[in-house]
Amino acid sequence: MFISEKAPAKINLTLDALYKRADGYHELEMVMTSVDLADRIDLLSLPHSAILLESSSGLVPQDDKNLAYMAASLLRKKMGIRRGVAIKIDKKVPVAAGLAGGSSDAAATLRGLNRLWGLGLSLRELAEIGSEIGSDVPYCVYGNTALAKGRGERLQVLPAPPSCWVVLAKPSQGVSTADVFGELKVDHVQTRPKTKEMMEALYRQDYRAITRLLSNVLEPITMNMEPDVRKLKEKMYQFGADGVLMSGSGPTVFALVDRESRAKRMVNSLKGFCPQVFAVRMLGNLNKTKQNAIVQA
Ligand code: ATP
């Protein structure tokens, strides 16, 4: 049996680090949403126990270090599955970019194998398993729009932003998430996101307020490591962005734009400056009835 699963990129509308915890991780508060730029994960059930993996990108591991491989291996172990799987990743999301590409591949593998192997696990159970692989995996299991707290595993579902275009641009250099967090001094943060106001703006579907409230405490740190982040922000505003922010630990910068024509013009103008540029739609909220639900992995 064979199935395909989409693994969309996420962007941060806000990212706050409240304090450093005793376990060394930062206590985070992030509003995240998914965009229509996705890897495709093909899963083919194997009668024997092997996990095979291949990816269209040479930038990601092709072995048991790949997060999709780790997800399959963990699920097999937890559920006592004897069958194996061939995993093929068609990589479209830029790597080491702040877009949670690897976490989303892991989450899509969990969702896909749940169907392929007929396990009948809930999203909550898949997210709990995913939290052992990486902090962003629980959010990626659910997708859509959510407030994520803790290391990212405590989730509250939110309404999707109003329909608009998202222009994503990734400078050629990637950055290491660990290096960026290593430079973060929570007591020295000058501008913090107004997370509650961002959530209220999402409930009101207030596009202008959402663009005004975009904020990420990691942005100044990554800007110092990768000056193209600042240049890209300036250029995006120059080309008519309604709001611009770096996603996650970067270095991808995204612009929100309400008109398709302006988004396309922005992509054309940025192409000479930046190797990876995309104009995509926000992904809608797939399940409105689940808004407000608190989910915890
Ligand atoms: P985040 O926003 O969650 O910090 P990111 O977008 O910055 O993630 P990823 O693209 O997930 O970063 O890649 C981070 C590292 O994970 C890379 O060094 C990459 O080699 C490794 N990796 C392992 N598996 C994958 C995968 N399936 N896709 C992408 N990267 C992977």
Boltz pocket constraint, residues with backbone or C-beta under 6 A from the ligand:
constraints:
  - pocket:
      binder: B
      contacts: [[A, 59], [A, 60], [A, 61], [A, 65], [A, 66], [A, 67], [A, 68], [A, 89], [A, 93], [A, 94], [A, 95], [A, 96], [A, 97], [A, 98], [A, 99], [A, 100], [A, 101], [A, 102], [A, 103], [A, 105], [A, 106], [A, 136], [A, 175], [A, 177], [A, 248], [A, 249], [A, 250]]
      max_distance: 6.0
